[in-house]
């Protein structure tokens, strides 16, 4: 017994005891650190290293969700065990942005009647229902995870692209549930106007705007519930009665988004309407003389204008997008008034000039008669009521229908559509509704040749472990000699 007690007093025991205590302390530190780290918000403990920033939010999302002034519930509808990790990580970050936004899992096995409460007959796993006391919106999983077949120029199938549209869908739905009133937009008909392409229409719906067609031939005035009128690439001029209706609407705080193209016919009434906002167009075709401001594979009418700084264009400037505006007319500022302010959004260079004959030009080379630039291709005009009796009137004018062309839009990664949507959002006073891009889920894989694989196998499996063992053996032998 005495021998046993004496063994606790030896130097070996003391050294061993110190080692045990040190190990316990290190283990305790690790456990505490693990608990603390796991309690941190996911945006701090998880660093987004994905190539397309799948788990990072745009500034628009942060602004909309963090400023939520009423409770919004995001119901995550999914059978237990079938949850999508990408979606759950995204929802965790939404949950952390605001105390008024709550993510609530709904297991369809244990709560099979939930969907019927909202009039939904069938729901899919990894779908969402976002609701507030004002309204709700259902988002199908196919709208969150999108796939599209790809074909080459010969029409042969070459693969499928996958994209994550979760942030765009969820943020739009949250904003929809927060808005007290949805702006009403009327798209004019009766002049050969063009329809917005399907992807544009889908994007407009995510701005939470109610869009409806309107023929001014069937009404005596613009409806009282109208916030904004769209005139999209008309093939003929408006008439005097339509001018009077639009002018009255704009003089009482109305808003107009106009898209026109170069033309060989006169537009006296539309020109008169725009002149009231200090803008005019010669209807010709602008030619860019600076090679850095038109598409290299085309001639000088395929414009890549400079993007001017404004709240509408700043997201595009920040992300270094380009705008492609083939076949544009020049818009010019015509007069100065105290209550009208104009802002150029897109502008050509000093080397540009305009063919006033539009499509009847004989040569694209600059001639002495050609007006010289720079020219504005998109302009915002804001008119203040002289007696401040109503809201400011606003007109955004694009001088080329290419701003709403799907083909042209694809060439600049969606930037043309973003600019049109940003303009519509701005004049509808929906500055939070700036568009958010889908994010590609196609991963780039690291391809390693056979020889490289063999080399790395030898290094990682053979050389590095052997080096560690040799280092440990050297240290051990040196300590033995002491």
N, C-alpha and C positions, 0 to 999 in steps of 0.2 A: 504493500500500500504506500509506504514511504517512498519507494522507488518510483511509483506512478506519479505521486505528487511532485517529486523532484524533477520529473520529465517536463512538467509544465514551466519549470524555471530555466530551462536550457535556452541557449542562444538560438538553436534551430527552431524551438517552439515560438519564440518571440518573432523571429523572421517570418515563420509561417503564419502566425497570427496577424501580423501586419499585412501580409499578402491577402489573407481572407477578408480583413476589414476593408482593404483597398478595393477588392473585387466587389464586395457588397455595395460600397459607395458608388463605384462606377455603374453597377447594375441599377441602383436606385436612380442615378442621374439619367441613365438611358430610358428607364420606365417613365420618369417624370417628363423628360423631353418629348417622348413619344405621345404622352397624353396631351401635353400643351400643343404640340404641332397638329395633332388630330383635331383639336378644338378650334384651330384657326380657320378663317374663311377660306373657301376653296381657291379664290383668286390669289391668295397669299401662299398657301401650301402647295398649290399646283402651278407650275410654270408651263405655259403653252409653247411647246417646241415644235408643234405641227407646222408643216410648210405653209399651209393656207390659213393658219390661226383659227382652227376649228373651234377652240374653246375660249376665244377672246371676243369681247363685245365691242361694237362701234360706240362712238361718242353719242350718237343718236339714241341708242338703246339705254345707255347709262342715264342720259338726261330725262327721257320719257319715264322710265321705270322708277328712278330715284325721286322724281317729283310727283309720284302718284298721291293724290289727295283723297282717295277713297279706297276701300278694300277691294282688291281684285284677287280672285281665287283661280289658280291654274290647276285644274283637275287632270292628273296624269292617269289615263285609263289604260290598264294593262293587267293581264293575268300574272300572278306572282310567279317569278322564275323566267319570265319572257321579257324583262326590261332591257332596253337598249342602253348600253353604258354611255355612249356619246350623248344621248338625249338626257339621261339622268344627271350627268355632269353639267350640262347646260342649264337644266332646271335648278340645280343647286345654286348656280351663280345668280339666276333670277331671284331666287329666294333671299339672297344676301344683299340685293341692291336696294330693297325698300322694306320697311316694317309693314307696309300696307299690301304687299304682294306675297301671297302664300301658295306654296306648292302642296297639293293634297293628293296622295296616291289613292287610286280607286281600283281595287281588285274586282274584276268582273265576276269572279267565281263567288266571292263572299258578298258582293253587292250587285246582283244581276239586274236590278230594277233602276239603277242610277241613270242610265241613258234615257229611259222612258220619261223620267222627270223633266227632261229638256226636249222631249218630242223626237228623240233619235231612235230609229227602229233598229239600226245596226251600227256598231262601232268596232274598230280594229284595235289590236294591241298597239301600244305606243302612239295612241292618238291623244289629243288634248281637247279639253273644253275649258274655255276661259270666260269667266263670268264676274259681273259686278251687279250692283242693284239697278243699273240702268239697262244693260243688255248683255248678251253672251254671244260667243262664236265658237263653233266646233272646227277643229283642225284635224283632218285625216292624216294618218301616218304617211300616206303617199304624197301629201303636200309638204311634208317635212323632209323626207328622204326621196329625192327625185332621181330618175335615171332616164337617159335619152340615147337612142341608137344613133350611131355615127356611120355615115356612108362617104365613100370617096367620090371623085368627080364622075366616075363611071356608074355610080349608083350601087356599088357593091358594099355590103355590110363589113365594117372594119372594127367594130367594137362598141362598147357602151360607156358613156360618161355618167358618173354618179356625183350628185351634189347635195349638200346639206342646206336646206332653206329654212331651218328652224328659227334662227334669230329674226329673219324678216317676217315670218308668219306670226311668231309669238309676240314680237314687239308691236306689230300692226294690230293684233287682236287686243293687247293690253291697252294701247292707245284708243282703240275703238270703244272699249269698255269704260274709258275715263272721260271721253268727250261728252259734254252736255248736249251739244247740238251738232249734227253732221252737216257740213256745207253741201249745198245743192248746186250742181253744175249742169247747165243746158248746152248741148252740142247742136249747133244750127244745121238745118238741112234745107234743101230747096235750091242750092246753087251749084250742084255737082260736087259737094264736099267729099273728101276722102274719109274713110273710117280708120280709126286707130287699129294697128295690127293687134292680134290676139294677145301677144305678150305685153304690149303697152296697156291694153284694157285690163289685163290681170294685175299689172303694177299699179294702175290708177285705183283699182278696187282696194288695194292694200293701203292707199292713202286715206281710206275711210271717207271717200267723197261719194255722194249719190249723183250718178250721171244719168241724164235723160235727154232724148232727142227733142228738138223743138223746131217747128217751121213757123217763121214769122208771118207767113201768109195766112195762118189760121188763128192768129191772135191780134188783139188791138194794142197790146203792150207786153213787155217782158214780165213774166209771172212774178208776183211779190216774193215768193220763196226763193227766187234765184239769187245766188251769190256771185256766180261767175258764168260767163258765156264763152264757149269755144267756137271759133270759126276756123275750120281745118281745111286749108288748100281749096278754096272755092274755084270753080271753073268760070264763073260769071260774077258780075258786080251785084252788090245789093241795090235795091231800088230806094226811092225817096222815102217811102213810108217806113221801110226797114231802117234806113238811116235815122229817121226821127225817133223810132223806138229805141234803138241802140244808144243814140245820143242822150235821150232822156234818162235811160238806165244808168249810163256812165256818169252823168251829171249829178246823180243822187247816190254816189258811192259805189257804183257797180264796178265789176272787174271783167276784163276781156283778155283771152289768150288767142292770138291770131297767128296763123301759119299761111303764108302765101308763097308763090313761085314766080319766076320771071314770066312775063306774058306779053303777047303782042296786041292784046285788046285793052281798051281803056277801063279804068275803075274809078270814075269821078266821085261816086258816093262813098266808097270805102276810103279813097284818098282824103276826102273832106273830113271823114270821121277821124282819121289818123292825124290830120293837120290840127285838129283841136287838142291834140296831145303833143304838138311840136315835132311831128315826125312825117317824113315823106319818103317815097321810093320812086325811082325812075323806071322801074319794071324791067331794066336790062339785065345782062349777065355780067357778073364781076369776074375778071381774069386776074390772077395773081402773078406778078412778075418775079417775086422772090421764090427761088426753087425750094427753100426750106419751109415754105408755107403752102405748098400743094403736094398732093400725093405723087410720088416719083414715077409710078407706073402709068400716070394719066397726064392730061394737059393741065394748063393753069386754071381751068374752071372747076377743078376738083380741089376745093379749098380746105386747108388746115389752118383756120384763123387763130389769132392770139386770143386767149381767154382773159377777159378783163376782170379785175377783182370786184366782187360783190358778194353779198350773203348767198345769192342764188348759185354762184359759180365757185365759191370758195372750196366746197368739198371736192370738186373736180381738180382744182388747182393743187390742193394739199396732196392728192393722190396721183398727181402728174398724169392725168388723163388728157387725151386729145379729142377735139371735136372735128368731125368730118362733114363739110357742108358743100357738096357738089351742086353746081347750077344755082347760085344765089344771086339775088338782087342786092343792091346797096341801099341801106336806109340812112338817111341823113337828118340831122337836127336842123329845123328851119327857122325858129324864132325864139326869142327869150321872153318869157312872161314870169311874173312874180309868183304865180301859183302852180307852175308846171316845172317839174324837174325830170330830166332824162338821164339814163344811165346806159352806157354801152356795155353789152355783155360779151359780144364777139366782134373782133375787128381785124381787118386785113392790114397789110403793111403799106408803107408809102410807095412801094413799087407796083401796087395794084392799079387797075383801070377798069372801066366798064364799057361794054358793048351795048349801047342804048337800043340797038335794033333787036335785042333779045335773040331769039332763035334764027333771025334772018341775017346774021352777020356774015360778011364775005371772007373775013380773015380774023384769026385770033391775035395776030400781031398788033402791037399798039399803033394807033393812028393819031394824027394831030387832033382830030375831033373828039377823041375819047376822053371823058371825064377821068381825072386821076384820083387815087385814093389818098389816105385810107378810107375804107367804107365800113360801116357797121352792118353786121349780118343778123344781129339779135339785139333788141333794145327794150329797156323797161322805161315807161313814162308814168310818173305819179302826179296827179292833179289834186290840189287842195281846194276845197270849197271856199269861195271868197268870204263867206260869213261863218265858216266852220260849222255849218248846220248838219253835215253828214260826214261819213268816213271818207278818207281819201279814195279817189278813183285810180285804178291802175290798169295799164295795158302792157302786155308783153307781146312783142312782134318778132317772129322769125321769118326771114325772107327766103327760105328754101324748104320745100316739102321733105327734103332728105332728113330733116330732124326727126321725122316720124316714119322712116323707112327701116324695116327689119334688117334688110341686107346691109345697108350702110351702117346701122347700129352695131352689127356683129363685128365689123371691121375695126371698131374702136372700143371693143370690150364692154358695150352697153353704155358708153358715156353719153351718146346722143339722147338716149331715153332718159338717163338720169337728169340731164339738163332740162329737158322738157317737163319732167315730173317735178323737179325742184322749182321751176318757174310756176307751175300750176299750184304747188303747195304754198309758195310765197304769196301769190295774189289771193289765195283762199285763206290767208292768215294761219296756215298750218305749217309753221316753220319747223315743228318737231318731226314732220312726216317726210324728211329727206330719205330717199331710197337707200336700202341696204342690199348689198349684193349677196347672192347665194355663194356658198363656199364649196370648192371642189373636194370630193372625197377620194379622188384617184391618187394613189400613193406612188411615189417613185421608188423603185427597188434598187438596192445596191447589187450590181452584177460583178461577181468575182470570178476570175478565170481559174482554171484548174491548177496552174502553177502557183498562182498567188494564194489559193486555198491551202496548197501543200506547205508553202513557205510559212504562212501564218499559223498553221497547225503545229509545225515544228517549233516555232517561237513560243506559242502560248502553252502548248502541252509539254514540250521538252525543255527548251532553253530556260524560260522564266522559272519554272519549278526547280530545275537543277541549280540555278543561280541562287534562289532563296535557300535551298538546303545547304549549299556550299557556304553561304554567308553565315547561316546559323551554326554550322560546324566550326567555322573559324572562331566565331565569338565564344563558343563553348570551350574549345581547346585553350584559348587565351585565358579564360577564367579559371580553368583547372590548374594552369601553371602558377596562378597567384596563390 
